[in-house]
Amino acid sequence: MDNHIDNEDLRVFATAARKASFAAAAEELGMSPAYVSKRIAILEQMLGVRLFHRTTRRVVVSEDGERVYAHAMTILENLDSLLHEVAERRDVPRGLLRISSSFGFGRNVVAPVVARLVAEHPSLQVRFEVFDRLVDIVAEGFDLDIRVGDEIAPHLIARKLMANHRILCASPAYLKRHGIPRSLQELAGHNCLAIKERDLPFGVWPLRSGSTEETVKVTGSLSSNHGEIALQWAVAGAGIVLRSHWDAQPHLDSGELVQVLPQYTQSANVWAVYPQRLAGSAKVRVCVEFMEQQLARR
């Protein structure tokens, strides 16, 4: 006997047994009576038993059919329960979600949002880690990377969460001592605070003005792998920094920093990046949508 029985054949049989009619079963299942008869014949052949006694007016389940019906209902109920549970897991976020981000943006912006996410979805657990380098989310087992910057590998899915750009700024005290640069070329004569952060090239600042993009090589007496440190140095009057607008804005508002060469910016949008295999994951989908809503309020 062939043990490879199609679950749908069991469902056709169970419906016909319950309805005591191939025609009624066909109507309920949206099939033709001939197809129902064919599938039951195949099932009988596989099992090696007769499942129905057929008359011209109705079908009656045989003794063997009664035993098969009991087992079929157990199998189908378990299958339906499994499918329901899987569907629920796709719709309801639950389990462990591993999220990565960069130092400054992760600590100041992503971390508070993650806390609110878990408060709203108590079946979700989040392990949040920050790095000063670009994370290989597939190799390192992360579900989601909240990334500042527009370079996204083609094998990953990216969803834009927030528009952002980096700007040049310095303290009024520094500019009073060293003068205000009037062109990118003049940056070579200034103390620039370089940051080695994630995928950013160290000491190389690609900047755009309108449709024109230029790259300037900068040097300075201070550099760091942490953007917040470089920003603190800039506030203290140590030099010119290239920093995300979201990070520099409070210092611009307070007057601690002044934007330099405001016609030049560097694109640094915020993205949710995740592997293709997680595209249908409820926990990733809910987290990305929540992040997008929260960041939009900024």
C-alpha positions as CSV (number, residue, x, y, z in Angstrom):
1,M,0.0,0.0,0.0
2,D,1.3,3.5,-0.9
3,N,1.5,5.6,2.3
4,H,1.7,8.9,0.5
5,I,-1.9,10.0,1.0
6,D,-2.9,13.5,-0.1
7,N,-4.4,15.4,2.8
8,E,-6.9,17.0,0.4
9,D,-8.1,13.5,-0.6
10,L,-8.9,12.9,3.1
11,R,-10.8,16.2,3.2
12,V,-12.8,15.2,0.1
13,F,-13.6,11.8,1.6
14,A,-14.6,13.3,5.0
15,T,-16.9,15.8,3.4
16,A,-18.5,13.1,1.2
17,A,-19.0,10.9,4.3
18,R,-20.5,13.8,6.3
19,K,-22.8,14.7,3.4
20,A,-23.6,11.1,2.4
21,S,-23.4,12.4,-1.2
22,F,-20.6,13.0,-3.7
23,A,-22.7,15.7,-5.4
24,A,-23.3,17.6,-2.1
25,A,-19.6,17.3,-1.2
26,A,-18.6,18.6,-4.6
27,E,-20.9,21.6,-4.1
28,E,-19.5,22.4,-0.7
29,L,-15.9,22.1,-1.9
30,G,-16.4,23.9,-5.2
31,M,-15.5,20.8,-7.2
32,S,-17.2,18.7,-9.8
33,P,-18.9,15.4,-8.7
34,A,-16.7,13.5,-11.2
35,Y,-13.6,15.0,-9.6
36,V,-14.8,14.0,-6.1
37,S,-15.5,10.5,-7.3
38,K,-12.1,10.3,-8.9
39,R,-10.2,11.4,-5.7
40,I,-12.2,9.0,-3.5
41,A,-11.4,6.1,-5.9
42,I,-7.7,7.0,-5.7
43,L,-7.9,7.1,-1.9
44,E,-9.6,3.7,-1.9
45,Q,-6.9,2.3,-4.1
46,M,-4.1,3.7,-1.9
47,L,-5.7,2.3,1.3
48,G,-6.8,-1.0,-0.3
49,V,-10.3,-0.8,1.1
50,R,-13.8,0.3,0.0
51,L,-14.8,3.4,1.8
52,F,-18.4,3.7,0.6
53,H,-21.3,1.4,-0.4
54,R,-22.8,3.1,-3.4
55,T,-26.4,3.1,-4.5
56,T,-28.1,5.0,-7.3
57,R,-29.5,7.6,-4.8
58,R,-26.8,7.9,-2.1
59,V,-23.5,6.7,-0.7
60,V,-23.1,5.0,2.7
61,V,-19.8,4.8,4.6
62,S,-18.5,1.3,4.9
63,E,-17.2,-0.3,8.1
64,D,-13.6,0.4,6.9
65,G,-14.7,3.8,5.9
66,E,-15.9,4.6,9.4
67,R,-12.4,3.7,10.8
68,V,-10.7,5.8,8.1
69,Y,-13.2,8.7,8.8
70,A,-12.2,8.8,12.5
71,H,-8.5,8.9,11.6
72,A,-9.1,11.4,8.8
73,M,-10.9,13.8,11.1
74,T,-8.0,13.7,13.6
75,I,-5.4,14.3,10.9
76,L,-7.4,17.2,9.4
77,E,-8.1,18.8,12.7
78,N,-4.4,18.7,13.6
79,L,-3.5,20.1,10.2
80,D,-6.1,22.9,10.5
81,S,-4.7,23.7,14.0
82,L,-1.1,23.8,12.6
83,L,-2.1,26.1,9.7
84,H,-4.0,28.4,12.1
85,E,-1.0,28.6,14.4
86,V,1.4,29.3,11.6
87,A,-1.0,32.0,10.2
88,E,-1.3,33.5,13.6
89,R,2.5,33.7,14.0
90,R,2.6,35.6,10.7
91,D,0.1,38.1,12.0
92,V,1.0,38.4,15.7
93,P,4.5,39.4,16.6
94,R,6.0,37.0,19.1
95,G,9.4,35.5,20.0
96,L,12.9,36.9,19.9
97,L,13.7,39.8,17.5
98,R,17.4,40.7,17.1
99,I,17.9,44.3,16.1
100,S,21.2,46.2,15.3
101,S,22.0,49.8,14.8
102,S,24.9,52.3,15.0
103,F,26.2,53.8,18.3
104,G,24.7,57.3,18.3
105,F,21.4,56.8,16.4
106,G,20.9,53.4,18.1
107,R,21.3,54.9,21.6
108,N,19.4,58.1,21.1
109,V,16.7,57.2,18.7
110,V,16.2,53.5,18.2
111,A,16.5,52.4,21.8
112,P,13.5,54.4,23.1
113,V,11.4,53.2,20.2
114,V,12.4,49.6,20.9
115,A,11.2,50.0,24.5
116,R,7.9,51.4,23.4
117,L,7.5,48.5,20.8
118,V,7.9,45.8,23.5
119,A,5.5,47.7,25.8
120,E,2.8,47.5,23.1
121,H,3.6,43.9,22.0
122,P,4.4,41.9,25.2
123,S,4.8,38.6,23.3
124,L,7.9,40.1,21.7
125,Q,11.4,40.0,23.1
126,V,14.1,42.2,21.6
127,R,17.8,41.9,21.8
128,F,19.2,45.2,20.7
129,E,22.9,45.7,19.9
130,V,24.9,48.7,18.6
131,F,28.1,48.7,16.5
132,D,30.6,51.1,15.1
133,R,30.7,49.0,11.9
134,L,28.4,47.8,9.2
135,V,26.7,44.6,10.3
136,D,26.4,41.5,8.1
137,I,22.9,40.8,9.3
138,V,22.6,37.5,7.5
139,A,25.9,36.1,8.7
140,E,25.5,37.5,12.2
141,G,21.9,36.3,12.7
142,F,20.2,39.7,13.0
143,D,16.6,40.0,12.0
144,L,16.7,43.8,11.4
145,D,19.3,46.6,11.1
146,I,18.2,50.2,11.5
147,R,20.8,51.9,9.3
148,V,21.7,55.5,8.6
149,G,23.0,55.7,5.0
150,D,21.9,54.8,1.5
151,E,24.2,52.0,0.6
152,I,22.1,48.8,0.7
153,A,23.3,45.4,-0.6
154,P,21.0,44.0,-3.3
155,H,20.4,40.8,-1.5
156,L,18.6,42.7,1.3
157,I,15.3,44.4,1.6
158,A,15.3,48.0,2.7
159,R,12.4,50.3,3.7
160,K,13.0,54.0,4.2
161,L,12.0,55.1,7.7
162,M,13.0,58.7,7.7
163,A,14.6,61.3,5.4
164,N,17.9,62.6,6.8
165,H,21.1,64.3,5.7
166,R,24.4,65.1,7.2
167,I,25.5,68.8,7.5
168,L,28.8,70.6,8.3
169,C,28.9,72.6,11.5
170,A,31.2,74.2,14.0
171,S,31.0,76.3,17.2
172,P,30.9,80.1,16.9
173,A,34.1,80.2,19.0
174,Y,36.0,78.0,16.5
175,L,34.8,80.0,13.6
176,K,35.8,83.2,15.3
177,R,39.3,81.9,15.8
178,H,39.8,80.3,12.4
179,G,37.3,82.0,10.1
180,I,34.3,80.7,8.2
181,P,35.2,78.4,5.2
182,R,33.6,79.8,1.9
183,S,34.3,76.7,-0.2
184,L,34.9,73.0,0.2
185,Q,38.5,73.5,-0.8
186,E,39.0,75.8,2.2
187,L,38.2,72.8,4.5
188,A,41.7,71.5,3.9
189,G,43.0,74.4,6.0
190,H,40.6,73.7,8.9
191,N,40.7,71.2,11.8
192,C,38.1,68.7,10.7
193,L,36.8,66.1,13.1
194,A,36.8,62.8,11.2
195,I,34.6,59.9,12.3
196,K,35.2,56.3,11.5
197,E,31.6,55.1,11.8
198,R,30.2,52.0,10.3
199,D,30.5,52.2,6.5
200,L,31.6,55.8,6.3
201,P,35.1,56.3,4.6
202,F,37.5,57.8,7.1
203,G,38.5,61.4,6.4
204,V,36.7,61.4,3.1
205,W,33.5,63.6,2.9
206,P,31.4,63.2,-0.3
207,L,29.0,66.2,-0.3
208,R,26.3,67.3,-2.7
209,S,25.1,70.8,-3.6
210,G,22.1,70.6,-5.9
211,S,22.9,68.1,-8.6
212,T,26.7,68.4,-8.1
213,E,28.6,66.0,-6.0
214,E,32.1,66.7,-4.7
215,T,34.4,64.8,-2.5
216,V,36.9,66.5,-0.1
217,K,39.7,64.9,1.9
218,V,39.9,66.3,5.4
219,T,42.4,66.1,8.2
220,G,42.5,67.2,11.8
221,S,44.1,66.7,15.2
222,L,41.2,64.8,16.6
223,S,39.3,61.8,15.2
224,S,37.1,59.1,16.7
225,N,35.0,56.0,15.9
226,H,32.0,57.5,17.8
227,G,30.0,60.3,16.3
228,E,28.8,61.7,19.6
229,I,32.3,62.2,20.7
230,A,33.2,64.2,17.6
231,L,30.0,66.2,18.1
232,Q,31.0,67.0,21.6
233,W,34.4,68.2,20.4
234,A,32.8,70.4,17.8
235,V,30.6,72.0,20.5
236,A,33.7,72.5,22.6
237,G,35.3,74.5,19.7
238,A,37.7,71.8,18.5
239,G,36.8,71.9,14.8
240,I,34.3,71.3,12.0
241,V,32.2,68.1,12.1
242,L,30.0,66.4,9.5
243,R,27.0,65.0,11.4
244,S,23.4,63.9,10.9
245,H,20.9,66.7,11.0
246,W,18.9,64.9,13.7
247,D,22.0,64.8,15.9
248,A,23.2,68.4,15.3
249,Q,19.8,70.1,15.4
250,P,19.5,70.6,19.2
251,H,23.0,72.2,19.2
252,L,22.0,74.4,16.3
253,D,18.8,75.4,18.1
254,S,20.8,76.3,21.2
255,G,23.4,78.3,19.3
256,E,26.2,76.0,20.4
257,L,26.8,75.1,16.7
258,V,26.5,77.0,13.5
259,Q,26.0,75.3,10.1
260,V,28.9,75.8,7.8
261,L,28.6,75.8,3.9
262,P,24.9,75.1,4.2
263,Q,24.6,74.6,0.5
264,Y,26.4,71.2,1.0
265,T,24.8,68.1,2.5
266,Q,25.4,64.4,2.5
267,S,22.4,62.0,2.1
268,A,22.0,59.8,5.2
269,N,18.4,58.5,5.1
270,V,17.3,56.1,7.8
271,W,16.5,52.6,6.6
272,A,15.1,49.4,8.0
273,V,17.2,46.6,6.4
274,Y,16.4,42.9,6.7
275,P,17.0,39.6,4.9
276,Q,14.7,38.4,2.1
277,R,13.7,35.4,4.2
278,L,12.1,37.6,6.8
279,A,9.8,39.4,4.4
280,G,6.8,37.5,5.7
281,S,7.7,37.7,9.4
282,A,5.1,39.3,11.6
283,K,7.6,40.4,14.2
284,V,9.8,42.2,11.5
285,R,6.8,43.7,9.7
286,V,5.3,45.1,13.0
287,C,8.6,46.4,14.1
288,V,9.3,48.2,10.8
289,E,5.9,49.7,10.7
290,F,6.2,50.8,14.3
291,M,9.6,52.3,13.7
292,E,8.3,54.2,10.7
293,Q,5.4,55.7,12.7
294,Q,7.6,56.7,15.6
295,L,10.3,58.3,13.5
296,A,7.7,60.2,11.4
297,R,6.8,62.0,14.6
298,R,10.3,63.4,14.8
